[in-house]
Amino acid sequence: MISKINLEITSLDQNLLKALYNALYPDNTNLPKGLHIRMDLIGCKMTIEVKSESKFETLISTIEEMLEDINSALDSINVVKT
């Protein structure tokens, strides 16, 4: 069974989205077999599609990790801005 989750992040700040994309992209290479991540950055929207051909739990843990990475990146960006 293939499970899929799509995330969409929108912002008027395209520099913020580009920073998030650049922060996440390196972690999404060399993935385990059966796990696929596609990221797109178009204008004011970043989309992330995560597919898992294995356990649903693998998909959920991957999404949780990505959300933690997004939160960390946003915290870092906010520190730099202030």
N, C-alpha and C positions, 0 to 999 in steps of 0.2 A: 504494500500500500504506500502511495506517495502522499505525504502531507505537505501543505504549503501555507505560509503566512506572509502577507504583504504589510510593510510598514510605509507610511508616507509622512514626511516631515516637510512642512511648509514654513517659509519665513520671507519677509520682505528684504531681509539682510542676506544677499547672495554670498557675501564674504563669509558669513557665519556658516552657511550651508556648505560652501567649498571647504572650509576648515574641518567641519564634521566629516565630510566625504573623505578628505585626505587622512584624517585620523583613523577612520574605520577601515579604509581600503586595504592597508597592509595585513591586517588580521584576517582578511577574508580570502587569502590565497593559500594554496597547499592544504586544502580541506580534506577531512577524512572521506573515504569512499562512501558514496551515497548521499553526501551533503553538498548542496549547491546554493551559492549565494550570488545574486545579481544586484548590482547597485547602479542607479542612474541618477544623474544630476542634470536637471533641465530647468533653467530659469529659477523660479522661486520654489522649486519642489525637488526633494530628494526622495527617491523610492528605493526600497530594499525588499527583495523577494528572496525568501529562504525556503528551500525545498529539502525534504528529507525522505529518502527511500528506506530508511530503517525505522527504529522505534519513534513513536510520537514524542516520547520524553527527550530524545536527542534534539528534536526541533525546538521544544520548549526551552531546554537549557541553552541552546544556541541563541535564541531570541533574548532570554534573560541576560546573557553575557553581552550581547550587542547593546541592550538598553543600559546596562551598567557602563559600558564604554562610552556611549553617547552622553550619559550623565557626567562622567569624569571629564570628557572633552569640554562640555559646556562649563563645568566648574573651572577648568584651566583657562578657558577663554575669558570668563568673567574676571578671574584674578588678573589677567594681563590687561584687560580694559580699565580696571580701577587703579 
